[in-house]
Amino acid sequence: MKPDCILNLVRDNIRSLEPYSTARDEYQGTPGILLDANENPFGNGLNRYPSAALRRCLLEKIASFKGFPPEETFLGNGSDECIDLCYRVFCRPGVDNALMIAPSYGMYRVLADINGVESRSIPLGTGFSLPVEEILARCDRHSRLLFLCSPNNPTGNTLSFSGILRLLEEFPGMVVVDEAYADFSTQPGLASLVPRYPNLIVLQTLSKAFGMAGLRIGIARADRSVVTLFDRVRYPYNIGTDTLKLALETLDPERSAREIAVIRSERDRLATALSETRCILAVFPSDANFLLVRTQDPKALYRHLLTRGIIVRDRSSTPGCEGTLRLSVGTPEENDRLIRTITEYDNV
Ligand SMILES: Cc1ncc(COP(=O)(O)O)c(C=O)c1O
């Protein structure tokens, strides 16, 4: 798909949108007296709306360590905002549809519902594999978005690279690849394919490997035409001043790399220990920072853990995940306690 074809997928009202602009965005020099935005003039560090320069500074820092061109990089209020923007930019309520693999991250469907867009769930194949043929069979001329999550939440596996390439070639709309967990995988992500596939949007986040879930910073790498559209549609100040400052201070790729190494080795240790317990029937291979495990009685194990202060995610009522719990990888001490508590359940 050529970049100019992307515009044909955009909703008419968004294509012709006159975005909100602030006087401060229009003024390039050093500000003297700020009397344009009806703020409280008495300084307390937070009395001003977030500065575009500070936002730009964070965007450039993130783009630089990720190796993304800044003009192909967008910052959202969490990647959840980026998912919402995909719907708001590309899908006409009541007309267009979005496809998504199932089971996968629940917000793809919730945001489709909120935006009045039909969602079509395509079950994963054997071994949680990417159902390429089924996806292509279920799309039509109103299919504007396809959500793929790789590594997938909650199954933990990376989706087939060749399968995604085929979908990038043949799916008639935008293909959104959510790489929230890709930093935990040894397999390369897809962001470098954006120049070749303008219909590709890759989502990443500071919430997982970078340890800033409390800040709410999501990242999209996409064709510059898509980034421009996202910037026109987002709220003018979608990321607050303190969030921008804290993210700039906290972002430390070297520290994150050390933490990622520990999380990966703990994930593998946890997988081995859990597969040796009697109550866990299967530990699914994971490229993420969690493990999906199948157990005889997920509700009973869930309650056993809960009453001992360990909260995990019961996924047993999700189609395709029957009998499963999803366990996030904790610190080494937390993982020791999880293993001890599950072993104790084995012996009751
Ligand atoms: C696959 C996936 N994408 C996105 C998110 C949300 O990320 P963010 O915190 O950046 O909104 C999550 C959160 O659990 C997730 O699992």
Ligand as a Chemical Component Dictionary entry (heavy atoms), coordinates in Angstrom:
data_LIG
# 
_chem_comp.id                   LIG 
_chem_comp.type                 NON-POLYMER 
_chem_comp.pdbx_formal_charge   0 
_chem_comp.three_letter_code    LIG 
# 
loop_
_chem_comp_atom.comp_id 
_chem_comp_atom.atom_id 
_chem_comp_atom.alt_atom_id 
_chem_comp_atom.type_symbol 
_chem_comp_atom.charge 
_chem_comp_atom.model_Cartn_x 
_chem_comp_atom.model_Cartn_y 
_chem_comp_atom.model_Cartn_z 
_chem_comp_atom.pdbx_ordinal 
LIG C1 C1 C 0 -0.880 -5.937 24.729 1  
LIG C2 C2 C 0 -1.059 -4.688 25.512 2  
LIG N1 N1 N 0 -1.101 -3.530 24.864 3  
LIG C3 C3 C 0 -1.251 -2.380 25.529 4  
LIG C4 C4 C 0 -1.386 -2.364 26.899 5  
LIG C5 C5 C 0 -1.598 -1.056 27.585 6  
LIG O1 O1 O 0 -0.408 -0.342 27.570 7  
LIG P1 P1 P 0 -0.319 1.117  28.132 8  
LIG O2 O2 O 0 -0.015 1.026  29.584 9  
LIG O3 O3 O 0 0.801  1.739  27.334 10 
LIG O4 O4 O 0 -1.633 1.798  27.860 11 
LIG C6 C6 C 0 -1.353 -3.549 27.618 12 
LIG C7 C7 C 0 -1.519 -3.553 29.086 13 
LIG O5 O5 O 0 -1.556 -4.515 29.764 14 
LIG C8 C8 C 0 -1.195 -4.750 26.898 15 
LIG O6 O6 O 0 -1.174 -5.934 27.522 16 
# 
loop_
_chem_comp_bond.comp_id 
_chem_comp_bond.atom_id_1 
_chem_comp_bond.atom_id_2 
_chem_comp_bond.value_order 
_chem_comp_bond.pdbx_ordinal 
LIG C1 C2 SING 1  
LIG C2 N1 SING 2  
LIG C2 C8 DOUB 3  
LIG N1 C3 DOUB 4  
LIG C3 C4 SING 5  
LIG C4 C5 SING 6  
LIG C4 C6 DOUB 7  
LIG C5 O1 SING 8  
LIG O1 P1 SING 9  
LIG P1 O2 DOUB 10 
LIG P1 O3 SING 11 
LIG P1 O4 SING 12 
LIG C6 C7 SING 13 
LIG C6 C8 SING 14 
LIG C7 O5 DOUB 15 
LIG C8 O6 SING 16 
# 
